[in-house]
Amino acid sequence: MLNRAHGAAASRSSLNSREAGDREAQSIPAIEKQTSLIPGSSSPLHASGRFDRVKAEMKPVTEQSNPKTKDIDRRSTIEIVTLINEEDKNVAEAVSRVLDRVADAVDLVVERIRSGGRLIYIGTGTSGRLGVLDASECPPTFGVSPGMVLGIIAGGFDALHQAVEAAEDDPRQAARDLQAHNVSASDAVVGVSASGNTPYTLGAIEYAKSIGAGTIAVTCNPDSRMTAAAQVSIAPVVGPEVIAGSSRMKAGSAQKMILNVLSTATMIKLGLVYSNLMSNLRATNEKLRRRARAVLAEETGISEDDAVIVFEKSGEDLRVAILMARTSLSADEARSLLESHGGSVRRALDSIQA
């Protein structure tokens, strides 16, 4: 145990003192900060028009080599995991720098859903799986219908559990997949792609845009084609991956964080969260029924025994149970009040107190 602790300390010291090494892993935003390369400067590179060509020819940051993890295959186990963890620390910070764009995306999605539209994620590989994951968790967490938040992945169901990489090369298939789900101008389509240049996902954004749907790009490359094409672009720069091009790592973590925030904030704005509680959760198993009863008792101040009784009378609908416990309403009256306020416990209670 002492040897491992000593090894970890030595590893951190070694990592901290490691030279940045070759500069080929610099992102385009980092290059643009260099004085001689600032757009509009009088540098020979800009004057000759070569800047745009250099920028276009550079690898996306998600494909570049990370100088900090050179020769990682020569490292000890503790050094390897420490390097990975150190790189992961950059993810939350990168996401924090694009929160204004995330907020814009939330407002766009809320507007579309309130107008009868849906939130639709679409992508390939890891990015597509993350979209499907987030969509599948919305119904049990927020009580929405499975059709309100959809996840579409190139290659269909098979691509969820095995790689179907060739599916990402066909932009027209993305249009066909969106058409199969009757995507319309009322919907918000979120294209998820680490590089932002995946043909399938780019094709989805371009098709959605052509029919008037809201379009959002979630990528880790701010200079991508998707970033330029989408109505709202969210592009945290997490830097080169530990393993060059393995965008399931930092890029995937950043995308997961953003989708979590996007869907959760959307549901909060729609009134499907009361205080900080999963008031609209669907109690479809015993674990969730216990959770619902505990929330009911804690939030309304009734005893656990009374919570069991009220929850049963509500038809195991936590929203209805909260209203019943806080007011003198019957289950039917509480349910009717909820329906008139879009299923929002907060708005229903506020209407009584007003």
Secondary structure per residue as TSV (DSSP state, phi and psi in degrees):
chain	resnum	aa	ss	phi	psi
A	1	M	-	360.0	-42.4
A	2	L	H	-66.6	-37.6
A	3	N	H	-62.9	-41.4
A	4	R	H	-67.0	-41.3
A	5	A	H	-63.1	-42.9
A	6	H	H	-62.8	-39.3
A	7	G	H	-64.9	-38.1
A	8	A	H	-65.4	-42.0
A	9	A	H	-64.9	-42.9
A	10	A	H	-63.4	-37.7
A	11	S	H	-63.9	-44.5
A	12	R	H	-63.0	-39.7
A	13	S	H	-63.0	-41.9
A	14	S	H	-64.5	-41.2
A	15	L	H	-66.8	-40.7
A	16	N	H	-66.7	-31.2
A	17	S	H	-91.7	-4.6
A	18	R	-	-65.0	135.6
A	19	E	-	-67.6	149.9
A	20	A	-	-61.6	-26.8
A	21	G	-	75.4	-152.5
A	22	D	-	-62.2	149.3
A	23	R	S	-98.6	11.0
A	24	E	T	-67.3	-15.2
A	25	A	T	-88.8	4.9
A	26	Q	-	-65.2	139.6
A	27	S	-	-80.5	163.6
A	28	I	H	-59.6	-42.9
A	29	P	H	-58.5	-37.6
A	30	A	H	-65.9	-41.3
A	31	I	H	-63.3	-39.7
A	32	E	H	-65.7	-19.8
A	33	K	T	-79.0	-16.7
A	34	Q	S	-67.0	136.0
A	35	T	G	-54.0	-41.5
A	36	S	G	-75.1	-8.5
A	37	L	G	-118.1	8.4
A	38	I	-	-65.4	128.4
A	39	P	T	-53.1	135.8
A	40	G	T	90.7	-4.5
A	41	S	-	-77.0	172.3
A	42	S	-	-97.0	21.3
A	43	S	-	-65.0	151.0
A	44	P	H	-56.5	-33.4
A	45	L	H	-63.8	-43.6
A	46	H	H	-72.2	-41.4
A	47	A	H	-60.2	-32.5
A	48	S	T	-85.5	-7.3
A	49	G	T	79.9	7.6
A	50	R	H	-77.7	-17.8
A	51	F	H	-58.2	-48.8
A	52	D	H	-62.6	-35.8
A	53	R	H	-69.7	-41.2
A	54	V	H	-62.0	-44.7
A	55	K	H	-60.7	-42.8
A	56	A	H	-68.2	-31.8
A	57	E	H	-84.3	-13.8
A	58	M	S	-68.3	146.8
A	59	K	-	-66.1	146.9
A	60	P	-	-57.1	148.6
A	61	V	G	-57.9	-30.1
A	62	T	G	-70.4	-14.6
A	63	E	G	-103.6	-7.4
A	64	Q	S	-77.0	162.2
A	65	S	-	-84.9	137.5
A	66	N	-	-92.1	112.3
A	67	P	G	-62.3	-23.6
A	68	K	G	-73.9	-18.3
A	69	T	G	-115.1	18.8
A	70	K	T	-57.1	139.0
A	71	D	T	59.8	31.2
A	72	I	G	-62.9	-24.3
A	73	D	G	-70.6	-10.4
A	74	R	G	-95.2	-4.7
A	75	R	S	-84.5	161.1
A	76	S	-	-74.6	168.6
A	77	T	H	-59.7	-45.8
A	78	I	H	-66.7	-34.0
A	79	E	H	-66.2	-41.0
A	80	I	H	-61.0	-51.3
A	81	V	H	-68.4	-30.5
A	82	T	H	-68.1	-42.9
A	83	L	H	-58.8	-45.5
A	84	I	H	-62.1	-44.7
A	85	N	H	-63.9	-40.9
A	86	E	H	-61.3	-40.5
A	87	E	H	-68.7	-36.9
A	88	D	H	-63.5	-25.8
A	89	K	H	-63.9	-20.3
A	90	N	H	-76.4	-17.1
A	91	V	H	-67.3	-52.3
A	92	A	H	-61.3	-37.8
A	93	E	H	-65.3	-41.3
A	94	A	H	-62.5	-40.8
A	95	V	H	-65.8	-37.6
A	96	S	H	-62.0	-26.0
A	97	R	T	-78.4	-9.2
A	98	V	T	-120.4	19.7
A	99	L	H	-64.3	-27.8
A	100	D	H	-64.4	-35.7
A	101	R	H	-74.0	-34.7
A	102	V	H	-62.6	-42.6
A	103	A	H	-62.0	-40.9
A	104	D	H	-60.2	-41.1
A	105	A	H	-65.6	-42.3
A	106	V	H	-58.9	-47.0
A	107	D	H	-61.7	-38.5
A	108	L	H	-64.4	-46.3
A	109	V	H	-63.7	-44.6
A	110	V	H	-59.7	-43.1
A	111	E	H	-59.8	-44.4
A	112	R	H	-67.0	-42.8
A	113	I	H	-66.3	-40.3
A	114	R	H	-64.0	-21.5
A	115	S	T	-93.6	10.6
A	116	G	T	97.1	5.9
A	117	G	-	-89.6	-169.8
A	118	R	-	-133.7	165.3
A	119	L	E	-101.4	121.0
A	120	I	E	-125.6	116.6
A	121	Y	E	-91.1	144.0
A	122	I	E	-148.3	139.1
A	123	G	E	-175.9	-174.6
A	124	T	S	-125.5	159.1
A	125	G	H	52.5	-137.4
A	126	T	H	-56.1	-43.8
A	127	S	H	-61.6	-42.2
A	128	G	H	-65.6	-39.7
A	129	R	H	-64.5	-38.3
A	130	L	H	-63.1	-38.9
A	131	G	H	-64.5	-44.5
A	132	V	H	-62.7	-40.7
A	133	L	H	-60.1	-49.7
A	134	D	H	-63.3	-42.1
A	135	A	H	-62.9	-40.3
A	136	S	H	-70.1	-21.3
A	137	E	H	-89.5	-9.6
A	138	C	H	-70.7	-43.4
A	139	P	H	-59.2	-49.5
A	140	P	H	-69.6	-29.4
A	141	T	H	-80.4	-40.9
A	142	F	H	-116.7	0.4
A	143	G	-	72.0	17.9
A	144	V	-	-85.1	162.2
A	145	S	-	-70.6	150.6
A	146	P	T	-58.7	-21.4
A	147	G	T	-82.8	-11.3
A	148	M	T	-74.0	-37.1
A	149	V	E	-124.6	117.8
A	150	L	E	-114.7	150.3
A	151	G	E	-123.8	124.9
A	152	I	E	-118.5	129.8
A	153	I	E	-123.2	136.6
A	154	A	T	-59.4	131.0
A	155	G	T	95.6	-7.3
A	156	G	G	70.1	-155.7
A	157	F	G	-56.3	-41.0
A	158	D	G	-58.1	-32.9
A	159	A	G	-70.9	-10.7
A	160	L	G	-73.9	-27.5
A	161	H	T	-124.2	1.6
A	162	Q	S	-154.2	154.0
A	163	A	-	-69.7	130.2
A	164	V	-	-127.3	63.8
A	165	E	G	-64.7	-31.2
A	166	A	G	-64.1	-20.6
A	167	A	G	-65.3	-18.6
A	168	E	G	-79.6	-6.8
A	169	D	G	-89.8	-3.5
A	170	D	-	-112.7	99.8
A	171	P	H	-67.5	-28.7
A	172	R	H	-70.3	-29.5
A	173	Q	H	-65.5	-33.4
A	174	A	H	-61.8	-42.5
A	175	A	H	-63.0	-41.4
A	176	R	H	-65.2	-39.6
A	177	D	H	-65.6	-39.2
A	178	L	H	-67.1	-39.8
A	179	Q	H	-62.8	-37.6
A	180	A	H	-63.4	-23.7
A	181	H	T	-101.8	15.7
A	182	N	T	53.5	42.7
A	183	V	-	-64.6	136.4
A	184	S	-	-134.1	-178.2
A	185	A	T	-65.0	-16.3
A	186	S	T	-77.5	-17.5
A	187	D	S	-89.8	163.2
A	188	A	E	-115.1	121.2
A	189	V	E	-106.9	124.1
A	190	V	E	-109.7	110.1
A	191	G	E	-87.5	127.2
A	192	V	E	-115.6	119.3
A	193	S	-	-157.3	127.1
A	194	A	S	-61.7	-47.5
A	195	S	S	-80.4	-26.1
A	196	G	S	77.2	7.7
A	197	N	-	-124.2	8.6
A	198	T	-	-62.4	122.0
A	199	P	H	-53.5	-44.2
A	200	Y	H	-60.4	-49.7
A	201	T	H	-71.0	-37.5
A	202	L	H	-62.5	-40.7
A	203	G	H	-61.9	-35.8
A	204	A	H	-64.8	-44.6
A	205	I	H	-63.2	-44.6
A	206	E	H	-66.6	-39.1
A	207	Y	H	-67.7	-46.3
A	208	A	H	-59.1	-41.2
A	209	K	H	-63.5	-37.7
A	210	S	H	-67.6	-24.6
A	211	I	T	-100.7	3.9
A	212	G	T	90.6	6.9
A	213	A	-	-71.0	154.6
A	214	G	E	-69.9	140.3
A	215	T	E	-126.6	134.2
A	216	I	E	-132.6	131.9
A	217	A	E	-108.1	129.5
A	218	V	E	-116.6	108.3
A	219	T	-	-146.2	167.8
A	220	C	S	-113.1	22.2
A	221	N	-	-130.5	100.5
A	222	P	T	-67.5	-11.9
A	223	D	T	-105.6	22.0
A	224	S	S	-84.3	166.7
A	225	R	H	-68.4	-35.5
A	226	M	H	-65.1	-39.5
A	227	T	H	-58.6	-40.3
A	228	A	H	-74.0	-29.7
A	229	A	H	-85.4	-31.5
A	230	A	S	-79.2	154.2
A	231	Q	S	-65.3	-41.7
A	232	V	E	-128.2	129.0
A	233	S	E	-118.5	128.5
A	234	I	E	-116.0	112.4
A	235	A	-	-136.4	76.0
A	236	P	-	-67.8	136.3
A	237	V	-	-98.0	102.5
A	238	V	-	-92.4	-6.6
A	239	G	-	85.2	173.7
A	240	P	S	-59.6	149.2
A	241	E	-	-76.0	161.8
A	242	V	S	-57.6	-44.9
A	243	I	S	-108.4	114.9
A	244	A	T	-50.6	125.4
A	245	G	T	85.4	-5.7
A	246	S	-	-85.3	76.5
A	247	S	T	-74.7	2.4
A	248	R	T	-71.6	-11.4
A	249	M	T	-88.7	-103.3
A	250	K	H	-63.6	-43.2
A	251	A	H	-61.9	-42.8
A	252	G	H	-63.2	-40.5
A	253	S	H	-63.8	-41.3
A	254	A	H	-64.7	-42.3
A	255	Q	H	-64.1	-41.4
A	256	K	H	-61.2	-44.4
A	257	M	H	-60.5	-43.1
A	258	I	H	-67.7	-42.5
A	259	L	H	-65.1	-38.1
A	260	N	H	-56.9	-48.9
A	261	V	H	-65.8	-43.8
A	262	L	H	-59.6	-51.4
A	263	S	H	-70.9	-41.2
A	264	T	H	-65.6	-47.0
A	265	A	H	-63.6	-36.2
A	266	T	H	-61.3	-46.9
A	267	M	H	-66.5	-35.3
A	268	I	H	-62.9	-46.6
A	269	K	H	-64.6	-28.3
A	270	L	T	-80.1	-5.1
A	271	G	T	85.8	19.1
A	272	L	-	-96.4	13.7
A	273	V	-	-131.8	133.2
A	274	Y	B	-107.8	123.6
A	275	S	T	56.3	-122.2
A	276	N	T	-117.5	31.3
A	277	L	B	-105.5	148.7
A	278	M	-	-78.9	68.2
A	279	S	T	-66.0	-23.4
A	280	N	T	-104.0	13.7
A	281	L	-	-62.0	150.9
A	282	R	-	-96.9	116.6
A	283	A	-	-82.9	79.8
A	284	T	-	-95.9	-2.9
A	285	N	S	-148.0	175.2
A	286	E	H	-65.2	-36.6
A	287	K	H	-59.9	-44.4
A	288	L	H	-72.0	-31.2
A	289	R	H	-67.1	-40.7
A	290	R	H	-62.8	-42.9
A	291	R	H	-61.6	-43.7
A	292	A	H	-62.5	-43.2
A	293	R	H	-65.3	-38.6
A	294	A	H	-65.5	-41.9
A	295	V	H	-62.0	-43.3
A	296	L	H	-60.9	-45.7
A	297	A	H	-66.0	-44.7
A	298	E	H	-66.9	-41.7
A	299	E	H	-76.9	-33.1
A	300	T	H	-104.0	-11.5
A	301	G	-	82.8	7.0
A	302	I	-	-83.5	164.0
A	303	S	-	-72.3	163.6
A	304	E	H	-62.4	-38.2
A	305	D	H	-64.7	-42.9
A	306	D	H	-66.6	-34.3
A	307	A	H	-62.1	-38.6
A	308	V	H	-61.4	-44.0
A	309	I	H	-66.8	-48.3
A	310	V	H	-63.7	-40.2
A	311	F	H	-63.4	-41.0
A	312	E	H	-65.2	-42.5
A	313	K	H	-65.0	-27.1
A	314	S	T	-78.3	-3.5
A	315	G	T	77.1	27.1
A	316	E	S	58.2	38.7
A	317	D	-	-111.9	107.8
A	318	L	H	-59.8	-36.3
A	319	R	H	-60.2	-48.1
A	320	V	H	-63.6	-42.0
A	321	A	H	-62.7	-41.0
A	322	I	H	-62.2	-44.5
A	323	L	H	-63.5	-42.1
A	324	M	H	-62.4	-42.2
A	325	A	H	-72.0	-28.3
A	326	R	H	-91.2	-14.9
A	327	T	S	-133.8	-173.0
A	328	S	S	-101.4	17.4
A	329	L	-	-72.4	147.0
A	330	S	-	-79.1	172.4
A	331	A	H	-60.9	-44.3
A	332	D	H	-65.1	-40.9
A	333	E	H	-65.2	-41.7
A	334	A	H	-64.7	-41.2
A	335	R	H	-64.6	-40.5
A	336	S	H	-65.6	-40.8
A	337	L	H	-64.3	-41.1
A	338	L	H	-61.0	-45.0
A	339	E	H	-61.0	-34.7
A	340	S	H	-76.4	-9.0
A	341	H	T	-123.1	31.0
A	342	G	T	63.7	25.5
A	343	G	T	79.8	9.0
A	344	S	-	-91.6	117.8
A	345	V	H	-63.5	-42.6
A	346	R	H	-59.2	-49.9
A	347	R	H	-66.7	-35.7
A	348	A	H	-65.8	-44.9
A	349	L	H	-65.5	-40.9
A	350	D	H	-61.6	-34.7
A	351	S	H	-67.7	-31.9
A	352	I	H	-73.8	-44.2
A	353	Q	H	-68.8	-27.1
A	354	A	-	-71.0	360.0
